[in-house]
Amino acid sequence: MDLSYTDEEKAFREEVRTFLNEKLPKELADKVSGSDGDDLTKDDMERWHAILNEQGWLVPNWPKKFGGAEWNAVQKHIFEEEAAAANAPRIVPFGFSMLAPVLHKFGSKEQNDYWLPRMLNGDDWWCQGYSEPGAGSDLASLKTTAVKTEDGKHYIVNGQKTWTTLGQHANMIFCLVRTDKDVKQQEGISFLLIDMDTPGIEVRPIILLDGTPEVNEVWFTDVKVPVENLVGEENKGWTYAKYLLTHERTNIAGVGFSQAGLNVVKRLAKSEMAGGKPLIQNPHFASRLAKVEIDLKAMATTNLRIISKAAGGGTPGIEASMLKVKGTVIRQEINDLARRAVGSYAMPFASEAVEGSNAGLPDPLGAGPVAAKYFNNRKLSIFGGSNEIQKGIIAKVSMSGGA
Amino acid sequence: MNFDLTEERQMLQDTLRRFLRDRYDTATRNKILDSDTGMSSDIWNELAELGVIGALFTEEQGGFGGKGFDIAVVFEELGRAGVVEPFLDTAVLAGGLVADLGNDDQLALIEEIIGGTCHMAFAHGEPTSRYDLNRVQTTAKTDGDDIVLNGHKAVVVNAEAADHIVVSARESGEPGEDAGISLFLVPADTKGVTVQGYALLAGGRAAEVMLDDVRLPSSARLGEAGKAYAAIEARVAAANVAQCAETLGAMDTATQLTKDYLMTRKQFGRPIGTFQALAFRMSDLLIEMEQARSAVINAAGHLEADRKTRETNVSATKNLMGRAGRLVAEDSIQLHGGIAMTQEYELAHIAKRIVMADHRFGDTDHHLERFIELAAA
C-alpha cells in the first residue's frame, strides 16, 4: 500500500494545472462556478472543446490510432479532479465518450473514418436517443421502430425519445430502435445514427423544475435513414447499448465535482453570519459539513482503488454501481448544504432579472443559483440507471456469488 | 381531547378545497408564475370573497378567526393546491402586526386587507441577520417631529405589490438585542424607499428594500418605541404556523401524487409500486406525513399559549417539518423519476415549495438550536 501518486503522475498533474491556468477562459470558469448565474451556451461548450482538441486532450479515452490520448484511468482521474477544481466546463460526453467507443469497437472503418474527425473538429454535435416515455429504467421495452424499405436502402423510423440532454444543440442523434418485434425484447433492438435535419424529426424542449431547457423530447414521423447508418449488425443493438452504458459510467463517482462543491460550501459558510458568528462555527452546520467531508474522503479512496484496478487491466463490475450510488448521494448532500448555507438568499429565482436595479440578483456571498442547482441535481440519482436500479444490480450480482 | 375541526373551520376547509381544486391547476399556476406580478388579482379577490383573509383575523380585529387552528386550516389548503398568492405576507405578518399594535387610524387598514383591496409586506430580515429576529441594523433616528429610516431589508416577499410596508428599525441598542427595535408603517411610495424586485424559485416575488433617509412622521410608528420585539416574535410564530401548515398541505399533495404514480407507472411489466424497495419508501413517507400532521397541530394548538410554550412548539414543529419535508420532497421526486423533474408536472412546483419553506422564518438547524435553548431555559 502506498497512498502517494508516482512522480510521473505528479508531473502530469502539474502539466494539467498549467494548461488549465493558461488556456481555460475566465468567462467560462465564471459561468461554471455560477458566480454570474448564467448557463453555458453552445458556443461556450464548443469553444472549450476546440481548446482541448488543440491540446490533444479532447478525447483522452480514445485509443491513439483514432487520434486519442489513451490516458490511463489515473490520468483521467487527475484531469477530472483538476478540471473540476478550476471550474472548467464538462466535456459534452455524448459523442466523445459514449458513441465513439461504440464506433471504435463495433463500427465499420468507413463509419469511423467519417464520423470521428467530424466529432473532433466540431462539425457534429451528438445527442443520445435511448429513453422513451414508457421505457426508462426498463430500457429494453423501447418502442421506436425502424422498418427497412423494400429496396433495402433505408430504414423508416417512427416513435418518440425523451430526456434528450442538450438535444437542442445537436445535429446528430444515436438511437436505439426496434427492428424486430417478434423476438425477446433485447434481441430486436438496433443502433442507428440519425441526422436531426431529416424531415419528420421534431425536437421539443422540456423545461425542468429549475427553469432550464436542458432536456428534450424528440419525435420521429416516417424518418428516412440510410442503411449505412446502422452500427454493427441489425438486432445486436442491445449489446452495443450495454457497452456504451459502461462508458456512461466513467467518472461516475464525480469526486472532482464534490470536492469543488465542498470548497464552495466552506467559502459560503465562512462568510455567512449566523448568530453573529461565521456559519462555519455553528456546531450544527459544521457537523453536517464534516460528515459529508468524511464520506467524501473515503469515497475518493474507493474511487482510486477501483481506478487503480482498472489501470492495471481489471474491469470494474458492481463497484461502478456502488460509486454511482455513493457519489450521487454525496453530491446531492453538498448541494443541500450549499442552499442551507445562504439562508434566505436561496429563495430568489436565479434566472430572473431584477426590477429597478442594474445590479444582478441579490447574491451577497457570490453563491450563484445554489437552490436551482440543488433541484437540478436531483436528476443525478435518477438518470444513467437510477440508484434503485444500481442497488438491484449490486444485490443481484453480489448475492448470486457473481462478484 | 377532541381532534375534530369546529363546524365553521370544517366548512371553510371544504369550501376552500373545492374552490382551489376547480380553479387552481398546474397550467393556471404556471401562467401566474410567468406573469409580471407573479400573482393573480382575480384569485386574490375571489379568495378574499370566500373569507380566506377574514379567517386570519380575530372578531375584534374585524375578522372571524385569527386563532392558530384558523390559520392552519387556511394555509393547509393553500399549500395543498400550491397557491403562490402571498396571503401570509399581507395578512398574517404585516396585517397581523398592524392589527396587534396599530392605533385607530392604522387599524382602519385591516378592513381593506380583509376585503382584498390592500396589499402589505413585512420588511424585517437583513443581508447579515440570517434567521435571527433581533439582529436589526436598520436605524430609526428622531429628527424633530420626524423619524428618519436608513438600512437594507433583504428578500422582502410581496414588497412590489404592497401599498404599505411594515419596516423594523432600531431606535437604540445593538444588533442582537431585543430591546430598541421599533416598527413603522411606511406607505410604499414614500421618498427614499427603493424596491428592487425579483421572482422567487418557488413562486411569488420578493425584493431588496433600500431605505435611504426615509422621512416619516412619528405617527407612522406601530406601538411603542423600541418595544416591538415581542410582537414580532409572536407574529413570526403565527407565520411559522401558517407556513408549516402550507408545507403540510404541499407534502400531502406530493405523497398522493407519488402513490398514484407508483400504482399506474409500469416498468418490467408491472406497476413500479409492486417493487418492495419502492413500496417501503412510500410507507416511510406516509409515516412521516402523520408525524408532520401532528407537529402542525402542536404548533397551531399552542399559538395562543404563553411565550415559552408557544415558541417551544413552534421550533419543534419547524424542525420536524424541515426534516420530514426534505424527505417527502426528495423521495417523491426520486420515486417518480424524470417526470417529476419537469416544470409542467404538478410535483415540480410542490417539491420546490416544500424545500424552500426551510429558508424562511428559520431553517431546520436554527429551530433545533432554538428548541435546545428554550428547553434549557
Contacts between the chains, C-beta under 8 A, distances in Angstrom:
chain1	res1	chain2	res2	distance
A	131	B	338	7.6
A	134	B	266	7.8
A	136	B	267	6.5
A	136	B	337	5.7
A	136	B	338	6.5
A	137	B	267	5.2
A	137	B	268	7.7
A	137	B	337	7.2
A	138	B	267	3.9
A	138	B	268	4.9
A	141	B	267	7.4
A	141	B	268	7.8
A	162	B	338	7.7
A	163	B	338	5.5
A	206	B	342	5.4
A	206	B	343	7.9
A	207	B	342	6.8
A	207	B	343	4.1
A	207	B	344	7.1
A	208	B	341	5.2
A	208	B	342	6.2
A	208	B	343	6.5
A	208	B	348	7.9
A	209	B	340	7.8
A	209	B	341	5.6
A	209	B	342	6.8
A	209	B	343	5.9
A	209	B	348	3.8
A	209	B	349	7.7
A	209	B	351	7.1
A	209	B	352	6.4
A	210	B	201	7.6
A	211	B	343	7.1
A	272	B	130	6.9
A	273	B	128	4.9
A	273	B	130	6.2
A	274	B	130	4.9
A	274	B	131	7.7
A	274	B	132	7.8
A	274	B	366	7.8
A	275	B	130	7.6
A	275	B	132	6.2
A	276	B	132	7.8
A	276	B	135	7.2
A	276	B	175	7.7
A	276	B	176	5.6
A	279	B	130	7.7
A	282	B	365	7.3
A	282	B	369	7.9
A	284	B	365	4.1
A	284	B	368	6.1
A	284	B	369	6.4
A	285	B	365	6.1
A	288	B	365	7.7
A	332	B	330	7.9
A	336	B	326	7.7
A	339	B	355	7.9
A	339	B	359	7.5
A	340	B	358	7.7
A	340	B	363	6.3
A	340	B	365	7.3
A	343	B	130	4.7
A	343	B	131	6.5
A	343	B	359	6.5
A	343	B	363	7.3
A	344	B	125	5.7
A	344	B	130	7.5
A	344	B	131	7.8
A	344	B	154	6.1
A	344	B	155	4.5
A	344	B	359	5.6
A	344	B	360	6.6
A	345	B	127	7.9
A	345	B	154	7.2
A	345	B	155	6.6
A	346	B	201	7.7
A	346	B	356	7.1
A	346	B	359	4.8
A	347	B	155	5.6
A	347	B	200	5.1
A	347	B	201	6.3
A	347	B	202	7.3
A	347	B	206	6.5
A	347	B	356	6.0
A	347	B	359	5.3
A	347	B	360	7.3
A	348	B	155	7.1
A	348	B	198	5.1
A	348	B	199	7.4
A	348	B	200	6.2
A	348	B	201	6.9
A	348	B	206	6.9
A	349	B	198	6.9
A	349	B	199	4.3
A	349	B	200	5.6
A	349	B	201	4.5
A	350	B	201	7.5
A	352	B	198	5.1
A	352	B	199	4.2
A	353	B	198	7.4
A	354	B	196	5.3
A	354	B	197	7.0
A	354	B	198	4.9
A	355	B	160	7.1
A	355	B	195	7.8
A	355	B	196	6.4
A	355	B	197	4.3
A	355	B	198	7.1
A	355	B	207	7.8
A	356	B	194	6.6
A	356	B	195	6.2
A	356	B	196	4.9
A	356	B	197	6.6
A	357	B	196	4.1
A	357	B	208	7.7
A	359	B	196	7.6
A	361	B	198	5.8
A	362	B	127	7.6
A	362	B	154	6.7
A	362	B	155	7.1
A	362	B	196	7.8
A	362	B	198	7.6
A	362	B	208	5.2
A	364	B	127	5.0
A	364	B	128	7.9
A	371	B	201	5.3
A	371	B	355	7.8
A	371	B	356	6.8
A	371	B	359	7.7
A	372	B	201	6.4
A	374	B	355	7.5
A	375	B	201	7.8
A	375	B	351	7.6
A	375	B	352	6.4
A	375	B	355	7.6
A	378	B	330	6.7
A	378	B	333	5.0
A	378	B	334	7.3
A	378	B	341	6.5
A	379	B	338	7.4
A	379	B	341	5.7
A	381	B	334	6.0
A	382	B	333	7.8
A	382	B	334	6.7
A	382	B	337	5.3
A	382	B	338	5.8
A	382	B	341	7.2
A	383	B	338	7.2
A	386	B	334	7.5
A	386	B	337	6.4
A	387	B	334	7.6
A	388	B	275	7.8
A	388	B	277	5.7
A	388	B	278	6.9
A	388	B	334	8.0
A	391	B	277	7.1
A	392	B	277	7.7
